[in-house]
């Protein structure tokens, strides 16, 4: 599955409508998604969706950096428990991996 590369932008095509478009930045008519204002704040929802490509790349970078840290860090914690924060870092790395997988999983 290949998503449309970013950057994306959120635009409101009609002044009074509760409707937002997410388009490939700089390409009018390159609609990726449409957000209707049924619940919550449609502008906030559209901006969150439009930031998806940058968020995915940031997650990948953070996951890579955590992996490097975990591989290269020598833990000298006592046997009774970690005081270095390693378990917390491992948990956050796993959360990032799950979010990346969710974003990149192919449709069946």
JOHU-V764204 format. One record per residue. N is the residue number from 1. RES is the residue in one letter. BURIAL is 1 if it has 9 or more other C-alpha atoms within 8 Angstrom, else 0. Layout:
N	RES	BURIAL
N	RES	BURIAL
This chain:
1	X	0
2	X	0
3	X	0
4	X	0
5	X	0
6	X	0
7	X	1
8	X	1
9	X	1
10	X	1
11	X	0
12	X	1
13	X	0
14	X	0
15	X	0
16	X	0
17	X	0
18	X	0
19	X	1
20	X	1
21	X	1
22	X	1
23	X	1
24	X	1
25	X	1
26	X	0
27	X	0
28	X	0
29	X	0
30	X	0
31	X	1
32	X	1
33	X	0
34	X	1
35	X	1
36	X	0
37	X	1
38	X	0
39	X	0
40	X	0
41	X	0
42	X	1
43	X	0
44	X	0
45	X	1
46	X	1
47	X	1
48	X	0
49	X	0
50	X	1
51	X	1
52	X	0
53	X	1
54	X	1
55	X	0
56	X	1
57	X	0
58	X	0
59	X	1
60	X	1
61	X	0
62	X	1
63	X	1
64	X	0
65	X	0
66	X	1
67	X	1
68	X	0
69	X	0
70	X	1
71	X	0
72	X	0
73	X	0
74	X	0
75	X	0
76	X	0
77	X	0
78	X	0
79	X	0
80	X	0
81	X	0
82	X	1
83	X	0
84	X	0
85	X	0
86	X	1
87	X	0
88	X	0
89	X	1
90	X	1
91	X	0
92	X	0
93	X	1
94	X	0
95	X	0
96	X	1
97	X	1
98	X	0
99	X	0
100	X	1
101	X	0
102	X	0
103	X	0
104	X	0
105	X	0
106	X	0
107	X	0
108	X	0
